[in-house]
Amino acid sequence: MTSVPPVLVPIFNDVDFNQDNRPELLHQLNTKWQTIRTDSASIYPELQQDPTLSPTTPEDQEALLKRYLLAEEFDVDKAAIRLLATLKFRKQFNFLQFYEPGSGAKVLSNALNPGAEAYFVDSCSIDKTGAPILIGKLLLTSNDNLHPWSHLRAALFICERLQSKCLYPIQQASYILDVGPCDSGMVGTYGPLGGDKKSKQYNKYNRVKEEDANNDIRQFITSDASQNITKEEIDAIVREYGKMSPGLTVLKIAMKVLQEHFPESLRRVVFAHSGLSFWLLFKVFSLWAQPRTRKKFQFIGNGWKDYPMSSLLTWIDVDQIYQEFGGNGMTMGGDAFVKRAVEMYDKETGAMDVNDGKNVGGENKVQGEVKEEKEEKVEVKTTAKVTEKKEITKTTRCISVHIEDTCVDEDGHKTISV
């Protein structure tokens, strides 16, 4: 009988992998995964360069399998099938492009990827464990300018780059979405072009012809050499996902894709400044989330259904909390937080001018060196030591964060289950 190796990190996403027969199930999935990798060499020749499917440390290799086991409730066969589906998906939609120099501006700026309307990005802040935090402003999205497939590719980019920072000992990230109104007269100019609908500058009439947007999938598959995408490939994608339009349709498909191929990536999803209309909408789209994901939804603000903004202090230091949420960190600054994130993304992979897309060169930076452009520059606080890791075809830098107080009182932080 083959001996089962010990689990390297027993507690993962609050689940004990030493319990019951879970070490054996983890071992079984690893065996299947190695077979899949061997058999898929012709399907995905670049697999070994894929930072998500081919992590460099044993702990992160184990974490990959744990995510899929949890998502499939410890059904080894289903987890293996899902891993293979993710492998094919990442190859088909060219995920390695997300690590090319200037990829942030290529995917997230309206100038280079019209209609992306990416309203959420890396906040350039971290929680008390050193994990990254996504931040978003829902009403910055202009549905009139949104191209469904460009929007979905932008979401893939953001989640992929977030996942690349969840390396041992970090297991999951978090997401704070501000669903309140935009400031009076505020309209986005860089990435998302929405904002205050009462503004004379609000973008109302740029939506591409809906039928064309439904079938123009090239912006989802790739940002380069789109002429090489065959009609058969496009038709197959339409059959799989259906026709998309701005609003709940694209949201439903995005949630399906992200949950399928980025399982167990978020520890919590926090909605801030919600009103009754969003609460009713939430009751609909929350049903599209998997049961474990629903338990991670939280509401903060001043409403009857909200927990106080101060509850963020249980897991984020005050100087890492955006000012819009009661902290003394950075501010969203309209859509400035999107441009700030793009600058960070492209400093990590090689800089590109975020205004006109010109490659201006650059060096790799650790998260925490991005500064906000305003009268008083605020640096992101980190306590970090820099280590080396191999990523794609070159050596880049990543953060290994040490925090003195790593206790986050999850039991004391209430959540809402739908």
C-alpha positions as CSV (number, residue, x, y, z in Angstrom):
1,M,0.0,0.0,0.0
2,T,1.3,3.4,-1.0
3,S,1.9,5.6,2.0
4,V,0.1,8.9,2.2
5,P,2.4,11.9,2.6
6,P,1.6,14.3,5.5
7,V,-0.4,17.4,4.8
8,L,2.0,20.4,4.7
9,V,-0.5,23.0,5.9
10,P,-3.3,21.2,7.8
11,I,-5.6,24.2,8.2
12,F,-6.6,25.7,4.9
13,N,-9.4,28.3,4.4
14,D,-10.6,27.3,7.9
15,V,-10.9,23.6,7.0
16,D,-8.8,20.9,8.8
17,F,-7.2,18.8,6.0
18,N,-5.9,16.3,8.6
19,Q,-9.5,15.3,9.6
20,D,-11.0,12.0,8.5
21,N,-9.7,10.7,5.2
22,R,-8.8,14.1,3.8
23,P,-5.0,13.4,3.5
24,E,-5.8,10.3,1.4
25,L,-8.2,12.3,-0.8
26,L,-5.6,15.0,-1.2
27,H,-3.1,12.4,-2.2
28,Q,-5.5,10.8,-4.7
29,L,-6.2,14.2,-6.4
30,N,-2.5,14.9,-6.6
31,T,-2.0,11.6,-8.4
32,K,-4.7,12.4,-10.9
33,W,-3.4,15.9,-11.3
34,Q,0.1,14.7,-12.2
35,T,-1.5,12.4,-14.8
36,I,-3.5,15.3,-16.2
37,R,-0.4,17.5,-16.5
38,T,1.5,14.8,-18.4
39,D,-1.4,14.1,-20.7
40,S,-2.0,17.8,-21.4
41,A,1.5,18.6,-22.6
42,S,0.3,18.9,-26.2
43,I,-2.8,20.9,-25.2
44,Y,-1.0,23.4,-23.1
45,P,2.7,23.4,-23.8
46,E,3.2,26.5,-21.6
47,L,1.7,24.8,-18.5
48,Q,5.0,24.8,-16.6
49,Q,5.1,28.6,-17.0
50,D,1.6,29.1,-15.7
51,P,2.1,30.6,-12.2
52,T,-1.4,29.5,-11.0
53,L,-1.3,25.9,-12.2
54,S,2.4,25.4,-11.7
55,P,3.3,27.2,-8.4
56,T,6.9,26.8,-7.3
57,T,6.6,25.9,-3.6
58,P,5.2,22.6,-2.2
59,E,2.8,24.6,0.0
60,D,1.3,26.4,-3.0
61,Q,1.1,23.2,-5.0
62,E,-0.8,21.7,-2.2
63,A,-3.0,24.8,-1.9
64,L,-4.1,24.5,-5.6
65,L,-5.5,21.0,-5.0
66,K,-7.1,22.0,-1.7
67,R,-9.1,24.8,-3.5
68,Y,-10.6,22.3,-6.0
69,L,-11.3,19.7,-3.3
70,L,-13.2,22.2,-1.2
71,A,-15.1,23.5,-4.2
72,E,-16.2,20.0,-5.1
73,E,-16.9,19.0,-1.5
74,F,-14.0,16.5,-1.4
75,D,-15.2,14.6,-4.5
76,V,-11.8,13.7,-6.0
77,D,-13.1,12.8,-9.5
78,K,-15.1,16.0,-9.8
79,A,-12.1,18.1,-8.6
80,A,-9.9,16.4,-11.2
81,I,-12.4,17.1,-14.0
82,R,-12.6,20.8,-12.8
83,L,-8.8,21.1,-12.8
84,L,-8.6,19.9,-16.3
85,A,-11.4,22.3,-17.4
86,T,-9.4,25.1,-15.8
87,L,-6.3,24.1,-17.6
88,K,-8.1,24.2,-21.0
89,F,-9.8,27.4,-20.1
90,R,-6.5,29.2,-19.2
91,K,-4.9,28.0,-22.4
92,Q,-7.9,29.0,-24.6
93,F,-8.1,32.5,-23.1
94,N,-4.4,33.2,-23.0
95,F,-3.9,33.8,-19.3
96,L,-0.1,34.2,-19.7
97,Q,-0.8,37.5,-21.5
98,F,-1.8,38.9,-18.2
99,Y,1.8,38.8,-17.1
100,E,3.2,40.6,-20.2
101,P,4.7,44.1,-19.8
102,G,1.9,46.7,-19.9
103,S,-0.9,44.2,-19.6
104,G,-2.7,46.2,-17.0
105,A,-3.2,49.2,-19.3
106,K,-4.0,46.9,-22.2
107,V,-6.8,45.2,-20.4
108,L,-8.2,47.8,-18.0
109,S,-7.9,51.2,-19.8
110,N,-10.8,52.3,-22.0
111,A,-8.3,53.6,-24.5
112,L,-6.7,50.2,-25.1
113,N,-9.7,47.9,-24.3
114,P,-12.9,49.9,-25.0
115,G,-15.8,48.8,-23.0
116,A,-13.9,47.0,-20.3
117,E,-15.6,49.1,-17.6
118,A,-13.6,47.5,-14.8
119,Y,-15.0,49.0,-11.6
120,F,-13.0,46.8,-9.2
121,V,-9.2,46.4,-8.9
122,D,-6.4,45.7,-6.4
123,S,-6.7,48.3,-3.7
124,C,-2.9,48.4,-3.2
125,S,-3.6,47.8,0.5
126,I,-3.3,44.6,2.5
127,D,-5.1,43.2,5.5
128,K,-3.5,42.2,8.9
129,T,-2.3,38.9,7.5
130,G,-0.6,40.6,4.5
131,A,-3.3,39.4,2.1
132,P,-4.4,41.6,-0.8
133,I,-7.8,43.4,-0.9
134,L,-9.9,44.1,-4.0
135,I,-11.8,47.3,-4.0
136,G,-14.6,48.5,-6.3
137,K,-17.2,51.2,-6.9
138,L,-20.2,49.6,-8.7
139,L,-21.7,52.8,-10.1
140,L,-18.5,53.7,-11.9
141,T,-19.6,51.2,-14.6
142,S,-21.3,52.7,-17.6
143,N,-23.7,50.1,-19.0
144,D,-23.9,52.3,-22.1
145,N,-20.2,51.9,-22.7
146,L,-19.8,48.3,-21.5
147,H,-18.7,45.6,-23.9
148,P,-19.6,42.3,-22.3
149,W,-16.7,40.3,-23.5
150,S,-14.1,43.1,-22.8
151,H,-15.6,43.4,-19.3
152,L,-15.3,39.7,-18.7
153,R,-11.7,39.6,-19.8
154,A,-10.9,42.5,-17.5
155,A,-12.5,40.6,-14.6
156,L,-10.3,37.5,-15.5
157,F,-7.2,39.7,-15.4
158,I,-8.0,41.3,-12.1
159,C,-8.8,37.9,-10.4
160,E,-5.7,36.3,-11.9
161,R,-3.3,39.0,-10.7
162,L,-5.0,38.8,-7.3
163,Q,-4.6,35.0,-7.2
164,S,-0.9,35.4,-8.0
165,K,-0.4,37.2,-4.6
166,C,-2.1,34.5,-2.6
167,L,1.0,32.6,-2.0
168,Y,2.0,30.7,1.2
169,P,1.3,31.6,3.9
170,I,-1.5,33.8,2.4
171,Q,-4.5,31.7,1.5
172,Q,-7.3,34.0,0.5
173,A,-7.9,37.7,-0.4
174,S,-10.9,39.9,0.4
175,Y,-13.1,42.2,-1.6
176,I,-14.8,45.5,-0.6
177,L,-17.4,46.8,-3.0
178,D,-18.9,50.3,-2.5
179,V,-22.4,50.2,-3.9
180,G,-23.3,53.7,-2.8
181,P,-23.8,56.7,-5.2
182,C,-20.9,58.5,-6.8
183,D,-20.1,62.1,-5.8
184,S,-22.1,64.7,-7.5
185,G,-20.7,65.5,-11.0
186,M,-18.1,62.7,-10.8
187,V,-17.6,60.8,-14.1
188,G,-14.9,58.3,-14.8
189,T,-12.3,59.1,-17.5
190,Y,-9.7,56.4,-17.4
191,G,-11.2,52.9,-17.1
192,P,-14.9,52.8,-16.2
193,L,-16.7,55.8,-17.7
194,G,-19.8,55.8,-15.4
195,G,-20.4,57.8,-12.3
196,D,-23.1,60.4,-11.5
197,K,-25.8,59.9,-14.1
198,K,-27.0,63.5,-13.6
199,S,-23.8,64.9,-14.8
200,K,-23.7,66.4,-18.3
201,Q,-20.5,64.5,-18.9
202,Y,-22.0,61.1,-18.1
203,N,-21.5,58.7,-21.0
204,K,-25.0,57.6,-22.2
205,Y,-24.7,56.9,-25.9
206,N,-21.5,54.9,-26.7
207,R,-22.8,51.4,-26.4
208,V,-21.8,49.3,-29.5
209,K,-24.6,47.7,-31.4
210,E,-25.9,45.0,-29.1
211,E,-25.8,42.2,-31.7
212,D,-22.2,43.1,-32.6
213,A,-21.2,43.1,-28.9
214,N,-22.8,39.6,-28.4
215,N,-20.7,38.1,-31.1
216,D,-17.5,40.1,-30.9
217,I,-15.7,37.7,-28.6
218,R,-12.2,38.4,-29.8
219,Q,-11.7,40.9,-26.9
220,F,-12.4,38.0,-24.5
221,I,-10.1,35.5,-26.0
222,T,-7.1,37.7,-26.6
223,S,-5.9,41.2,-26.9
224,D,-3.4,40.3,-29.7
225,A,-3.7,38.7,-33.1
226,S,-7.5,38.6,-32.9
227,Q,-7.6,38.0,-36.7
228,N,-6.4,34.4,-36.0
229,I,-9.5,33.5,-34.0
230,T,-11.7,31.3,-36.2
231,K,-15.5,31.6,-36.6
232,E,-15.8,28.0,-35.3
233,E,-14.1,29.0,-32.0
234,I,-16.4,32.0,-31.6
235,D,-19.5,30.0,-32.3
236,A,-18.4,27.4,-29.7
237,I,-18.1,30.1,-27.1
238,V,-21.5,31.6,-27.9
239,R,-23.0,28.1,-27.5
240,E,-21.3,27.6,-24.1
241,Y,-22.0,31.0,-22.5
242,G,-24.9,32.3,-24.5
243,K,-25.4,35.9,-25.8
244,M,-24.4,38.5,-23.3
245,S,-25.7,42.0,-22.6
246,P,-24.8,44.6,-19.9
247,G,-26.5,44.1,-16.5
248,L,-27.4,40.9,-14.8
249,T,-26.7,38.7,-17.8
250,V,-23.0,39.5,-17.9
251,L,-22.9,39.4,-14.0
252,K,-24.3,35.9,-14.0
253,I,-21.8,34.6,-16.5
254,A,-18.9,36.4,-14.8
255,M,-19.8,34.8,-11.5
256,K,-20.1,31.4,-13.1
257,V,-16.7,31.7,-14.8
258,L,-14.9,33.1,-11.8
259,Q,-16.3,30.6,-9.3
260,E,-15.5,27.7,-11.7
261,H,-11.9,28.7,-12.3
262,F,-10.9,30.7,-9.2
263,P,-12.4,28.5,-6.4
264,E,-11.8,29.4,-2.8
265,S,-9.9,32.6,-3.6
266,L,-11.9,35.0,-1.4
267,R,-12.2,35.0,2.4
268,R,-15.0,37.6,2.5
269,V,-17.0,39.9,0.2
270,V,-18.0,43.1,1.8
271,F,-20.7,45.4,0.4
272,A,-20.6,49.0,1.7
273,H,-23.1,51.8,1.6
274,S,-25.9,49.7,0.2
275,G,-29.5,51.0,-0.2
276,L,-32.8,49.1,-0.5
277,S,-32.5,48.8,-4.2
278,F,-29.2,47.0,-4.1
279,W,-30.4,44.8,-1.2
280,L,-33.2,43.6,-3.4
281,L,-30.8,43.0,-6.3
282,F,-28.5,41.1,-3.9
283,K,-31.3,38.7,-3.1
284,V,-31.3,37.7,-6.8
285,F,-27.6,37.5,-7.7
286,S,-26.5,35.9,-4.3
287,L,-28.4,32.8,-5.4
288,W,-25.9,32.4,-8.2
289,A,-23.1,32.0,-5.7
290,Q,-22.0,28.7,-4.3
291,P,-23.1,27.9,-0.7
292,R,-19.6,28.4,0.8
293,T,-19.3,31.7,-1.1
294,R,-22.7,33.0,0.2
295,K,-21.5,32.6,3.8
296,K,-18.8,35.1,3.1
297,F,-21.1,38.0,2.1
298,Q,-21.1,40.9,4.6
299,F,-22.8,44.4,4.7
300,I,-21.2,47.4,6.3
301,G,-22.5,51.0,6.6
302,N,-25.2,52.9,8.5
303,G,-28.3,51.0,7.4
304,W,-30.6,48.8,9.5
305,K,-29.1,45.7,7.8
306,D,-25.5,46.8,8.1
307,Y,-22.7,46.2,10.5
308,P,-20.6,49.3,11.4
309,M,-17.7,50.4,9.3
310,S,-15.5,49.9,12.4
311,S,-15.9,46.2,11.9
312,L,-13.2,46.5,9.2
313,L,-10.7,47.1,12.0
314,T,-11.0,43.5,13.1
315,W,-9.0,42.5,10.0
316,I,-7.5,45.6,8.5
317,D,-5.2,48.2,10.1
318,V,-6.7,51.7,10.1
319,D,-4.0,53.1,7.8
320,Q,-4.8,50.4,5.2
321,I,-8.6,51.2,5.2
322,Y,-9.7,53.6,2.5
323,Q,-11.1,56.9,3.8
324,E,-14.4,56.2,2.2
325,F,-14.8,53.4,4.7
326,G,-13.7,55.3,7.8
327,G,-9.9,54.7,7.7
328,N,-7.0,57.1,7.2
329,G,-5.5,55.3,4.3
330,M,-5.8,56.1,0.6
331,T,-9.0,57.4,-1.1
332,M,-10.7,56.2,-4.2
333,G,-10.6,59.6,-5.7
334,G,-13.3,59.0,-8.2
335,D,-11.8,56.6,-10.6
336,A,-8.2,57.4,-9.6
337,F,-8.0,54.1,-7.7
338,V,-8.3,52.2,-11.0
339,K,-5.4,54.1,-12.6
340,R,-3.4,53.6,-9.4
341,A,-3.9,49.8,-9.6
342,V,-2.9,49.7,-13.3
343,E,0.3,51.5,-12.4
344,M,1.0,48.9,-9.8
345,Y,0.2,46.0,-12.1
346,D,2.4,47.3,-14.8
347,K,5.3,48.1,-12.4
348,E,5.2,44.5,-11.4
349,T,5.6,43.3,-15.0
350,G,7.3,46.1,-16.8
351,A,5.8,49.6,-17.1
352,M,3.6,51.0,-19.8
353,D,2.3,54.6,-19.8
354,V,-1.2,54.3,-18.5
355,N,-2.4,57.3,-20.5
356,D,-1.4,56.4,-24.1
357,G,-0.2,52.7,-23.8
358,K,3.4,53.4,-24.7
359,N,5.9,51.0,-23.2
360,V,8.3,53.1,-21.1
361,G,10.2,50.4,-19.4
362,G,10.3,49.7,-15.7
363,E,11.4,47.5,-12.9
364,N,9.6,45.1,-10.8
365,K,8.2,46.5,-7.6
366,V,6.6,45.0,-4.5
367,Q,3.1,45.9,-3.6
368,G,3.3,48.7,-1.1
369,E,5.4,51.1,-3.2
370,V,2.5,52.6,-5.1
371,K,1.7,56.1,-4.0
372,E,-1.5,58.0,-4.5
373,E,-1.4,61.0,-6.7
374,K,-2.9,63.8,-4.7
375,E,-1.7,66.8,-2.7
376,E,-0.6,64.7,0.2
377,K,1.0,61.5,-1.0
378,V,0.1,58.5,1.1
379,E,2.3,55.4,1.0
380,V,0.8,52.0,1.4
381,K,2.1,50.5,4.7
382,T,3.7,47.1,4.6
383,T,6.2,45.3,6.8
384,A,7.9,43.1,4.2
385,K,10.9,41.3,3.3
386,V,11.6,40.7,-0.4
387,T,12.2,37.1,-1.6
388,E,12.8,35.8,-5.1
389,K,10.4,33.5,-7.0
390,K,10.4,32.3,-10.6
391,E,7.4,33.6,-12.5
392,I,6.8,32.9,-16.2
393,T,10.2,33.2,-17.9
394,K,11.9,35.7,-15.7
395,T,12.6,36.3,-12.0
396,T,10.4,38.9,-10.4
397,R,9.8,40.0,-6.8
398,C,7.0,39.2,-4.4
399,I,6.2,40.1,-0.9
400,S,6.7,37.9,2.1
401,V,4.8,39.8,4.9
402,H,5.4,39.5,8.6
403,I,2.7,40.9,10.9
404,E,3.1,40.7,14.6
405,D,-0.6,40.5,15.4
406,T,-2.2,37.9,13.1
407,C,-5.3,37.3,15.2
408,V,-8.5,38.1,13.3
409,D,-11.6,37.5,15.3
410,E,-13.7,35.8,12.7
411,D,-16.2,34.5,15.2
412,G,-16.8,37.9,16.5
413,H,-17.4,39.4,13.0
414,K,-20.9,38.7,12.0
415,T,-21.8,37.6,8.5
416,I,-25.0,37.3,6.5
417,S,-26.0,34.0,4.9
418,V,-28.5,34.0,2.1
